[in-house]
Amino acid sequence: MKIRELKDGMRRVDVDGVIIDKSEPRTVNLRTGGQANVADCTLQDDSGSIKLSLWDDMIDQVKPGDKVRVENGYTN
């Protein structure tokens, strides 16, 4: 699927792209209690770009310039 085809509320999304940038991680409070770390990235393909949120262990797995595949994602 291409980024331009994504619409709000989609589930089970698979998309390929390149990480363009990544913010510094921040700590957020979860609705279920507890805390988690999250960092925002920009994911880009030849059709456009979107914000991609990385959680906890995923944050250190990518860096700008990496080609990634998001599997079973969702949009909101």
BAMI-17283 format. One record per residue (C-alpha): residue number from 1; x, y, z; residue in one letter. Coordinates in steps of 0.1 Angstrom, whole numbers, plus 5000, padded with zeros to 4 digits. Each point is the difference from the previous one (the first is absolute). Layout:
// BAMI-17283
PT, n, east, north, up, res
PT, NUM, X, Y, Z, A $
...
END
This chain:
// BAMI-17283
PT, n, east, north, up, res
PT, 1, 5000, 5000, 5000, M $
PT, 2, 5012, 5035, 4992, K $
PT, 3, 4999, 5028, 5026, I $
PT, 4, 4977, 5021, 4979, R $
PT, 5, 4974, 4972, 5002, E $
PT, 6, 4998, 5001, 5038, L $
PT, 7, 4969, 5014, 5016, K $
PT, 8, 4991, 5007, 5036, D $
PT, 9, 4988, 4970, 5020, G $
PT, 10, 5016, 4973, 4979, M $
PT, 11, 5011, 4968, 5016, R $
PT, 12, 5024, 4972, 4990, R $
PT, 13, 5021, 5024, 4979, V $
PT, 14, 5032, 4988, 4983, D $
PT, 15, 5022, 5028, 4985, V $
PT, 16, 5036, 5003, 4989, D $
PT, 17, 5020, 5032, 5003, G $
PT, 18, 5032, 5018, 5011, V $
PT, 19, 5004, 5016, 5034, I $
PT, 20, 5007, 5037, 4992, I $
PT, 21, 5004, 5013, 5036, D $
PT, 22, 4995, 4989, 5036, K $
PT, 23, 4992, 5021, 5031, S $
PT, 24, 5016, 4995, 5034, E $
PT, 25, 4980, 4975, 5021, P $
PT, 26, 4976, 5013, 5026, R $
PT, 27, 4982, 4983, 5028, T $
PT, 28, 4962, 4998, 4999, V $
PT, 29, 4974, 4988, 5025, N $
PT, 30, 4979, 4971, 4988, L $
PT, 31, 4962, 4999, 5004, R $
PT, 32, 5004, 4965, 5016, T $
PT, 33, 5025, 5014, 5025, G $
PT, 34, 5038, 5000, 4998, G $
PT, 35, 5022, 5018, 4976, Q $
PT, 36, 5016, 4994, 4966, A $
PT, 37, 5026, 5017, 4978, N $
PT, 38, 4989, 5012, 4966, V $
PT, 39, 5019, 5017, 4971, A $
PT, 40, 4984, 5015, 4969, D $
PT, 41, 5015, 4993, 4966, C $
PT, 42, 4992, 5011, 4964, T $
PT, 43, 4995, 4970, 4977, L $
PT, 44, 5001, 5009, 4963, Q $
PT, 45, 4995, 4981, 4967, D $
PT, 46, 4997, 5012, 4965, D $
PT, 47, 4963, 5010, 5005, S $
PT, 48, 5003, 5021, 5032, G $
PT, 49, 5010, 5000, 5037, S $
PT, 50, 4983, 4993, 5034, I $
PT, 51, 5008, 5002, 5037, K $
PT, 52, 5010, 4966, 5015, L $
PT, 53, 5001, 4995, 5037, S $
PT, 54, 5026, 4976, 5014, L $
PT, 55, 4995, 4985, 5034, W $
PT, 56, 5025, 4988, 5026, D $
PT, 57, 5023, 4974, 4985, D $
PT, 58, 4992, 5010, 4964, M $
PT, 59, 5015, 5035, 5005, I $
PT, 60, 5036, 4987, 4999, D $
PT, 61, 4994, 4976, 4971, Q $
PT, 62, 4999, 5027, 4973, V $
PT, 63, 5018, 5032, 4990, K $
PT, 64, 4996, 5026, 4973, P $
PT, 65, 5007, 4985, 4966, G $
PT, 66, 4989, 4965, 5009, D $
PT, 67, 4975, 4983, 4977, K $
PT, 68, 4972, 4983, 5020, V $
PT, 69, 4968, 4981, 4996, R $
PT, 70, 4972, 5007, 5024, V $
PT, 71, 4978, 4968, 5004, E $
PT, 72, 4966, 4999, 5016, N $
PT, 73, 5000, 5037, 5008, G $
PT, 74, 4971, 5024, 5004, Y $
PT, 75, 4992, 5036, 4992, T $
PT, 76, 4984, 5027, 5021, N $
END
